[in-house]
Structures are given as C-alpha cells and as structure tokens.
C-alpha cells in the first residue's frame, strides 16, 4: 500500500527534476552560460523519482549521458548541479564534467556518456559489495540502445553467474538519437528477450511514478536480500530533442502529433491528477510547490553564475 506521504514525495522529486531542466531550457540558448551538451529527461522523471525513493542512501547508481534526473533524485545538490553545467569551480566535479558526467561520490552516483560503459562498472561495484559483505545494491541505468552493445550481454552474464546484487534498469524511450526501435531491434519486448531462468525480468509503465516506486522498491529489496540481479524495463518517452533544449519535430524521425500524444501521458500531470482526485493535495498547494521549486532553481542558477571559474593551477588536478 502506497502512503500519501510517498505519493507526495514522488511528486516533489519529479517537480524538482522538471523545474531544474526547465531552467536549462529557459537559459541554454538565450544566455550561452552552459557550454555543455545537455541530454534532458523531461517526460521521463517518474523512473528516476521512483528509483531514488526505492534506494538506500548508500546504494549506488551508474548511469549514462541522460543523467540529470537520476542525479537529482539520488539527493544531488542543485547548486552543485547548475555550477557544474556552467563550468564553475563549485560544480560537483569542479566544472570539469559538464552535463553528461555527473559523478558525485557523496550522493552515490557515477555517470559516463559512452554508450553502455557504466553497465560493467555497476556490475563491478556489485561484486565489490558482495566480496566486502556490504548490504548495498548497485543500479545500472541505461537506455534501450544500450542493450545493443556487447558489453551489456557480458555484464548480464557475469552478474547472473556470480549472483551479484545489481539492478539493470532500462529506460526505454523508444529512440536511439533519431532511430526508432523498429529499425534497430526485433519486435519482441526487451524484457522478454533478456529473461532467462536465472534472471527475473519485468516491464512496467515508466510514466506511472507510483507504479515505478512500487515495483522498484520490491525489486531492490529482492536484489538486496537474495544477492541476485534483476532486470526492469520502464516504458517512457523523452519530450525534448535527443541532445539540447529544443523540440525536434523537423528532424523527420518523429511527428509533432506523436510527441503531443506522449505529453498527455506526462508522469507529473498523471500524478498531479491523482493527488487532486484523492484529495491528498489541492491545486493551490501544487501550484505553491511548483513555484517553490522554480524559485529554488532560479537561486541555484544565480549562485552558479556568481561562483568562480576553475583556476589555471588546478588544470592538471585529477589527471
């Protein structure tokens, strides 16, 4: 049974992510303060929010280029987030990483934009947890295209063979850059192709935050308790372009009608309607919360712009 507090926390987390990325949309082209490619998760917030609430603080996430939502849902700093995107010394990686490498040990999240590259790292972390007797779970978060890489199969094989506490979480948003699933993969669902007797798999609606949380909280508990991997495919959709803050109706790979149809399935809109219908929150309270997160993001961005640039004498740090 999902409590009212969990529903409110899910909604709050999704608003945090949405408002942060809408701030990027607002300033990216106009102000030219972020000179880093940005892969937004607008429309996909439910997966990150559900995962963030399902994990323990010391669990770890390993994610690819579309990492904003996972970072913020795992408890990452908004001020550090905006400072990093603006290349400032106060960024979570000292202004060196930009948008697609958001790694923060204190938050338990690590990112790399190389397709599928963090999947084996998650498996390695899970192996270390098991060897050290730690009651932790590693989560590999990746898109539908990542399963086309050989390292995905190798990582899955190793995790199953060694019975490792790792969750393989696929955010299936139907496209790899401009290529739809139909030209890249067989028509059968990913979760069915991945399933074997030694590996449980499941497919869920990735735009239903409550369902995502319900599923992932049970799965994470099972992975932790039994020290064995699990695969979950979340069906979702990115509203903005593959990389950048714009819409891309003119690229020829999807139509405006398709995107608008998915906008009606927005996870924030869906949960908002449920909260109001169940009288858990009023429209006024929701509006206030939206404005609060917008203000927090505005202030975090202002602080980022006021922060110093990295100095020359730190150029070779971490090299």
C-alpha positions in Angstrom: 0.0 0.0 0.0 1.5 3.3 -1.1 1.0 6.0 1.6 0.0 9.6 0.9 3.5 10.7 2.0 5.2 8.5 -0.6 2.9 9.9 -3.3 3.8 13.5 -2.2 7.5 12.7 -2.1 7.3 11.2 -5.6 5.6 14.3 -6.9 8.0 16.6 -5.1 11.0 14.8 -6.6 9.6 14.9 -10.1 8.9 18.7 -9.8 12.5 19.2 -8.6 13.8 17.5 -11.7 11.3 19.1 -14.1 11.9 22.7 -12.8 15.7 22.2 -12.9 15.6 21.1 -16.5 13.0 23.8 -17.5 15.5 26.3 -16.1 18.1 24.8 -18.5 15.6 25.2 -21.4 15.0 28.8 -20.4 18.6 29.9 -20.3 20.6 27.5 -22.5 20.4 29.2 -25.9 19.5 32.7 -24.7 22.2 33.3 -22.2 25.0 31.0 -23.5 26.2 30.3 -20.0 26.1 26.5 -20.3 28.6 25.3 -23.0 28.0 21.6 -22.4 25.7 19.3 -24.4 22.6 18.7 -22.3 20.5 15.5 -22.5 17.2 16.3 -20.8 14.8 13.9 -19.1 11.7 16.0 -19.5 8.9 13.4 -19.7 10.9 10.7 -18.1 11.0 11.9 -14.4 9.0 9.1 -12.9 11.7 6.5 -13.4 14.3 8.5 -11.6 11.9 9.6 -8.8 10.7 6.0 -8.2 14.2 4.7 -8.1 15.5 7.5 -5.9 12.9 6.7 -3.2 13.4 2.9 -3.5 17.1 3.0 -2.8 19.0 3.3 0.4 21.4 6.2 0.8 24.5 4.0 0.5 23.2 2.3 -2.7 24.9 3.4 -5.9 23.7 4.4 -9.4 25.7 4.1 -12.6 24.2 5.9 -15.5 24.9 7.2 -19.0 24.6 10.6 -20.7 21.0 11.3 -19.7 21.9 11.6 -16.0 20.3 14.8 -14.7 17.2 13.1 -13.3 19.0 10.2 -11.6 21.5 12.6 -10.0 18.8 14.9 -8.6 16.6 12.0 -7.5 19.5 10.4 -5.6 19.9 13.5 -3.5 22.4 15.5 -5.6 22.9 19.2 -4.9 21.0 21.6 -7.1 23.7 24.3 -6.6 26.4 21.9 -7.5 24.4 20.7 -10.5 24.0 24.2 -12.0 27.5 25.2 -11.2 28.8 22.1 -13.0 26.7 22.9 -16.1 28.1 26.4 -16.0 31.7 25.1 -15.7 32.3 26.7 -12.3 34.7 25.6 -9.6 31.9 24.9 -7.2 30.3 22.3 -9.5 30.1 18.8 -8.3 33.1 17.9 -10.4 34.8 21.3 -10.2 33.4 22.4 -13.5 35.2 19.7 -15.4 32.4 17.2 -16.1 29.5 19.2 -17.7 26.1 17.7 -18.2 26.9 14.1 -19.1 29.4 13.1 -16.5 27.6 14.0 -13.3 29.5 11.9 -10.8 29.2 12.6 -7.0 30.5 10.1 -4.5 28.6 11.8 -1.7 25.3 11.2 -3.5 26.3 7.7 -4.7 26.0 8.3 -8.4 28.5 8.0 -11.3 28.0 8.9 -14.9 29.7 8.5 -18.3 28.2 9.3 -21.8 29.9 6.4 -23.6 27.0 4.1 -24.5 26.7 1.1 -22.1 30.0 1.9 -20.4 28.6 2.2 -16.9 26.9 -1.2 -17.0 30.0 -3.2 -16.3 31.1 -0.6 -13.7 27.8 -1.2 -11.9 28.4 -5.0 -12.0 31.9 -4.4 -10.7 30.5 -2.3 -7.8 28.1 -5.1 -7.0 30.9 -7.6 -7.0 32.8 -5.4 -4.5 29.7 -5.1 -2.3 29.4 -8.9 -2.2 33.1 -9.5 -1.6 33.2 -6.9 1.2 30.0 -8.2 2.8 28.2 -4.9 2.3 24.4 -4.8 2.2 24.3 -2.5 -0.8 22.8 -2.5 -4.2 24.2 -1.2 -7.5 21.9 0.0 -10.2 22.8 0.3 -13.9 20.5 2.8 -15.5 20.6 2.8 -19.3 18.5 3.4 -22.5 17.1 0.9 -24.9 20.0 1.3 -27.3 22.5 0.2 -24.6 21.3 -3.4 -24.8 22.6 -3.5 -28.4 26.2 -3.3 -27.2 28.1 -6.5 -26.5 29.2 -5.3 -23.0 25.5 -5.4 -21.9 25.3 -9.2 -22.6 28.7 -9.8 -21.0 27.8 -7.8 -17.9 24.4 -9.6 -17.6 26.1 -13.0 -17.9 28.7 -12.2 -15.3 26.1 -10.8 -12.8 23.9 -13.9 -13.2 26.8 -16.3 -12.9 28.2 -14.7 -9.8 24.8 -13.9 -8.2 25.5 -10.2 -7.8 23.3 -7.5 -6.1 22.7 -5.4 -9.2 19.6 -4.0 -10.8 19.6 -3.5 -14.6 17.2 -0.6 -15.2 16.3 0.1 -18.8 14.6 3.5 -19.6 13.1 2.5 -22.9 12.1 5.9 -24.5 11.7 4.2 -28.0 14.6 6.1 -29.8 18.3 6.0 -30.1 19.1 9.5 -31.1 16.9 9.6 -34.3 16.5 5.9 -34.8 13.3 4.2 -33.7 13.2 0.7 -32.1 11.7 -0.8 -35.3 14.9 -0.3 -37.3 17.3 -1.4 -34.5 15.7 -4.4 -32.7 13.3 -7.3 -33.1 9.7 -6.6 -32.4 9.6 -8.7 -29.2 9.8 -6.7 -25.9 13.2 -6.2 -24.5 12.3 -7.7 -21.1 11.3 -10.9 -22.8 14.4 -11.2 -24.8 16.6 -10.7 -21.7 14.7 -13.2 -19.5 16.3 -16.5 -18.7 15.5 -19.0 -15.9 18.2 -17.5 -13.7 17.2 -13.9 -14.3 13.8 -12.4 -13.4 12.6 -9.5 -15.7 9.7 -7.2 -15.8 8.2 -4.4 -18.0 6.3 -1.5 -16.5 4.7 1.8 -17.4 7.7 4.2 -16.7 5.4 7.2 -16.7 3.4 6.0 -13.7 5.5 7.2 -10.7 3.6 5.2 -8.1 3.9 2.0 -10.1 7.6 2.6 -10.7 8.1 3.1 -7.0 6.0 0.0 -6.0 7.9 -2.2 -8.5 11.4 -0.9 -7.8 11.1 -0.9 -4.0 10.1 -4.6 -4.2 12.8 -5.4 -6.7 15.6 -3.6 -4.9 14.6 -5.4 -1.7 14.7 -8.7 -3.5 18.1 -7.9 -5.1 19.5 -6.9 -1.7 18.0 -9.8 0.2 18.9 -12.6 -2.3 22.1 -11.1 -3.8 21.0 -11.7 -7.3 20.4 -9.5 -10.3 17.1 -8.3 -11.7 16.1 -6.6 -15.0 13.3 -4.0 -15.2 12.2 -2.3 -18.5 10.4 1.1 -18.0 8.4 2.3 -21.0 8.7 6.1 -21.2 9.4 8.9 -23.7 11.6 12.0 -23.9 9.7 15.1 -24.9 12.7 17.3 -26.0 15.3 16.6 -28.6 18.0 13.9 -28.0 20.5 16.5 -27.0 19.6 20.1 -26.4 16.7 22.1 -25.1 14.5 22.3 -28.2 11.7 20.4 -29.8 12.7 18.4 -32.9 9.6 18.0 -35.0 11.5 19.0 -38.1 14.1 16.2 -38.0 11.9 13.7 -39.8 12.2 10.9 -37.3 9.0 11.6 -35.3 6.0 13.8 -35.7 4.6 16.6 -33.6 1.4 14.6 -33.1 3.4 11.7 -31.6 5.2 14.0 -29.1 2.0 15.7 -28.2 0.3 12.4 -27.6 3.0 11.5 -25.2 2.7 14.9 -23.5 -0.8 13.8 -22.4 0.9 10.8 -20.6 3.3 13.2 -18.7 4.1 11.5 -15.4 3.8 14.8 -13.5 0.5 15.5 -15.0 -0.7 12.0 -14.2 0.3 12.0 -10.5 -1.0 15.6 -10.1 -4.5 14.5 -11.2 -4.3 11.5 -8.8 -3.3 13.7 -5.9 -6.1 16.1 -6.5 -8.7 13.4 -7.2 -7.7 11.6 -3.9 -7.7 15.0 -2.0 -4.1 14.4 -1.0 -3.1 17.9 -2.3 -5.1 20.8 -3.6 -4.4 22.7 -6.8 -3.3 25.6 -4.8 -0.8 23.5 -2.8 0.5 22.0 -6.0 0.9 25.5 -7.6 2.8 26.7 -4.5 5.1 23.7 -4.7 5.8 24.3 -8.3 6.7 27.9 -7.6 8.9 26.9 -4.7 11.0 24.6 -6.9 11.1 27.2 -9.6 12.5 29.7 -7.1 15.0 27.2 -5.7 16.3 26.5 -9.2 16.4 30.2 -10.1 18.5 30.9 -7.0 20.8 27.9 -7.6 21.4 29.1 -11.1 22.2 32.6 -9.9 24.7 31.2 -7.4 26.3 29.2 -10.1 26.9 32.3 -12.2 28.4 34.1 -9.2 30.8 31.2 -8.5 34.4 31.4 -9.6 35.9 29.7 -12.6 38.4 27.0 -12.1 41.9 28.4 -11.9 44.8 27.5 -14.1 46.8 26.0 -11.3 44.1 23.3 -11.0 44.3 22.3 -14.6 46.1 19.0 -14.0 44.2 18.1 -10.9 42.7 14.6 -11.2 44.7 13.9 -14.3 
